[in-house]
Amino acid sequence: MDSLFQERTDLNRLTEAIQKIRDAIGAIVVGQTAMIDLMVAGLLSDGHLLIEGVPGVAKTLSAKLLAKSLQIPFSRLQFTPDLMPSDVLGTSVFNPSDAQFQFKRGPIFSSIILIDEINRAPAKTQSALFEVMEERQVTIDGNTYPMLSPFLVIATQNPIEQEGTYRLPEAQLDRFLFKINVGYPTLEEEIQILERQQFQQAGDLLKEVHPVLTPEDIAVFRYMVRQMVVEPKLLRYIASIVAETRNNGDLYLGASPRASLSILQASKAIAGIRGRDFVLPDDILEVAPAVLRHRIILTPEKEMEGLTPETMIGQMIAKVEVPR
């Protein structure tokens, strides 16, 4: 009985801390509650985030706010077509005093890394992110340098402006837990934005956000999320959804087992955010589109018909029976 009570107490700690983060971001970013929840779920799931939306919908601001609400190092990278891998990872510099090369760490050596317009850098720089995103380490000149913990990459990209951009390779897209689509605010939300910022600058609002979680807190909460038990019928439900992407004639590429694992871990995180220590089918349905939309590719014929990954995911999920 004591152990059960302790588990519930810990879960209350988790939900209270997460609510503080959501409130801190929500106090400045109007609307976009789905984006905020998925960002927090990504943090709890130890997964990288790709945020896509037109300029001005608070993609970068939300990432900054998440970093500011955590007591961990933060760095920001603006990707450009002339960016080199060494500008991201770091480089070896010759030290005349001891006649040896010393590794000077790049901005990737932080806990939360915000990469603005990730699709503006060429393939050579994109490839520099492969090892660091998957293995949480960098290998340069035969030496391996581990990253800090926690380590979270939050990347943004603009879906409209294509001039000077490079399409991210599928292998790199697969390393992102979520692809979060951010839309325009509603009319009422936009009025609220104007009211909030009529007499205040965004910089002043940022100063009001204070750290809520330490690295130790994040490690404890991630462990709690991993320990949540998911019923076997829900495991089958996740596998069936992902399998549907591989058996669909309208798709050129389906999702890999990494997608199944991502849905499992993310649904646990969403359950924790909702104050539950068990996963419901609704949790799976909430995270599945964000996990799958960047992992499937439509056939050229279906793209020409105007179908989107979002539409296809909805159709495929509808074919799978929801467990009772």
N, C-alpha and C positions, 0 to 999 in steps of 0.2 A: 504493500500500500504506500509506504514511504517513497519508494522509487517512482511509482506512478505520479505521486504528488510532486516530486522533484522535477519530473519530466514536464508536467503541466506548468510549473513555476518557470522553468527555463523557456518554455514556449511563450509565456507571457512576456518574458524579458525580450525575446526576439521580436514579437509583434509590436511592443512598445517602442523599441529602438527603430524598427523599420517605419513605423508611423511617424516618428520624428523626422526621418529623412524625407518621407513623402510630403509631410507638412512644410518642411523647409523649402523643397523645390516647388511645391504647389503654391507657396506664398508669393512666388515671383513669376513662375510659368503658369499662365492661365490655361485651363483645359489640359489636353494632352495627358490625361490620367493613365491611359493605356500605355503610352510610351514610358511614363515614370515607373509604372509597375513592372514593365518588362526590363527596364534598366536595373531596378533593384533585384529582380529575379536573376538577371545575368550576374550581378555581383555575388549573390548567394550561391549560384551554380558554378562559379569560377569559369565563366565563359565570356568570350569577346563579343562586342556588339558592333553591328553595322547599322547606322541610322541614315535613312534616305528621305529626302524631302527638298522642296524648293527653298531657295534662300529666304531667310527671315522668319522661319517657323520655330525658332528656339532650339535647334539641334545642338549647336555649340554651347549655348547658354546652359542647357540642361546638363550636358556633360560636365561643365565647370562647376555647376551647383552640386552635382553628385560628389565630385572630388572634394569640394570645399566642406561638405558635410561629413567627410571622413578624415581622420587624423593620419593621413598617409601622403607620401610625396606625389606630386602631380607635375606633368610636363606636357607641353603642347607643340605639335609639329604641323606646319603648313606645307603640304605636299605641292611641289611644282614640277614642271617637266625637266628642269635642270638639276633636280635633287639627286645626289649620289648616295649609294649605300653607306659610305663612311659618314655622311651627314646625319644618318639615323643611328647607326650602331656605334660609331666611334672609329678611331684610327690609331695606329702605332706611331709615336713621335720619338725622334732620336733625342736622347738626353746627353749633351756633350760632357757633362760633369762626370758621368760614370761610363760613357761610351756605350750605352745600351739603349735599346728601344723600349719605351714604356707605353702601355695602352691607355689612351685617353678616352674615357667612356662618353658615349653619345647620349642624346636625350631619351633614348629608349630605356635607359636604366632608371626607371622610376616605377611607381606602383600603378598609377592611373595615367595612361598615355592617350591624349586626345589627338587624333590624326584628322585634320581638316582636309576635305577634298582628296580622299585617298586615291581616287581614280585619276588624278592629275600626274602622278609619278610614273615613269616608264617601267617596263618589266624588270629591268635590272634592280631597281630599288624595291619593287614589289617583292622580288624573290628574297630580299634581305629579311623580310618579315616572316618567312615561312618557318624557320627553326625557332625563332623567338616566340612566336604565337603558339606553337604546338608544344615545344619542349621546355619553354620558359628558361632558355639559355641561349648564349651567343658563342659561336666558335670562330675565333679569329687568330690567324697565324699559329694554328695548332693548339691554342689555349682555349679552354672553355670557361665562360663567365656566367654564373647563375644569376637569374633575375631576382628582384625583391619579391616578397610575399606579403600581401596579395599582389597579383600582376594582372591588369585588365586593360586591354586595348579597346578604345571607343573610337570608331572611325565614322566620318560623315561623308556623304557624296550627294551631288546634285543630279537628279534624273533628267533634267531638261537640257542644260547647256552641255553639248557634246564636243564643242571645239576645244582642242588641246587636252582631251581626256583619253584614258586608256582603259579598256574593259578589264575588269579584274578576272584573272584566271579561275577556273572552277576549283582548283586545288586550294587556292587561297580563300575563296568564298566559303568553302566547306569548313574552314577553321573558325568561322564566326558562329557563335551559338545562335544568335538571332539576327535577322534583318528586319529592322523596325521601320515601317513606313509612317511618315509624319505628314498629316494633311493640314489644310487650312483650318483656322479656328472658325467657329460659328459666329454669326453677327453679334450675339449677346456676349460671347467670349471676347471678341475684338473690342467691343465697347468697354468691357472690364479692363482690358489691357491699357486702353487709352486713359481710363480713369486712374489706374494705379500709377502710371508713369507721367501723368500730367505735371506733377510737381517734384518728381524724383527721377534721378538718373539711374541707369542699370547698375553702375558701379556702386552707388549708395545702397541699393538693394542687396548687392552681393556681400557688403560688409555686415549685413544683419544675419548672415548664415554662419553658424559656428559648428565645429566638429562634433559629431554625435558618437561615432564608433572609432575604436582603435584597431590596429591590425590583429590584436589578440581577440577582440570581440568578433571580428569578421571570421577568424579561424574557428572559433567556438560555434558560431551560428551556421557556418558551412558544414561543420561536422554534424550538427543537429539535423540539418536538411538531408544530408546523405543517409542518416540512420532511419529516416521515415520508411515504413513498410508499405509497399504497394501491393494490392491484391493481385493474384495470378491472372484473374480475368481482365484486369486493367493492363497488365503487361501484354497480354494477347491483343488487346484493343490497340495499343501503341504499335505493336508489330504489324497488325493488319492494316493500319493506316499507311505505314511506310511501304509495306508490300504492295499496296494499291498503286503507288507511284511507279513501281517497276513493271507492272502488268498492264499499263495503259498505253494503247496505241497512239494516243495524241501527244505522248511525251518522248522526246529524243533521249533524255537522261532522267533517271529516277534517283531517289535518295538512297544513301548508303546506310549501313548499320550505325554510323556515327549520328545520323539523324534520329534514330530510335533512342540511342543513349541520351541525346540532347533533350528530346521530348520528356523522357523519364525524369532526368534531373531537374529540368525547368518546371515540370508540373509539381514536383516536390517543393520547389522554392515558392511557387505561387500558392500552394496549400499553406505553407508557413506564413506567407504574407497575409493570407486570409484568416490566420489564427487557428488553423487545423493541423493536427499531426497525422492526417491521413489524406490521401489523394482521391478526388472525385473525377468522374468523366469530364465535368465542366472545366477542371484545371487543364486536362489534356487538350480539350477543344480550344482553350484560351491561348495556349502556347504553340500548338501545332502549325498554324499559318506562318508565324514568325520564324519557326525552325525550318520550314520546308520551302518557303518562297524563293530563296536564293540557291536551293539545292536541286531544283528541277529545271529542265529546259524543254520548252515546247517544240514540236516539229515545225519546220518552216511553213507548212501548209496552215497549221492552226494559228500561227502568228499572223499570217496574212489575212486570216478570217477575223482578226481582232481579239482573239482570246488572250487572256492574261494568266500568269501563274496563280493569281488570287482566285480567279474563276475556277480554274482546274482543281485547285486544292479544295474549294468548297464542294465541287461535284464529287471528288474522290472520297472526302470525309462522309458525305451523305450516303455513300454506298455501303459503308461499314456500320454494322449494327452496334448501337451503344449498349454496353453491358448494364444489366439491372442489378 
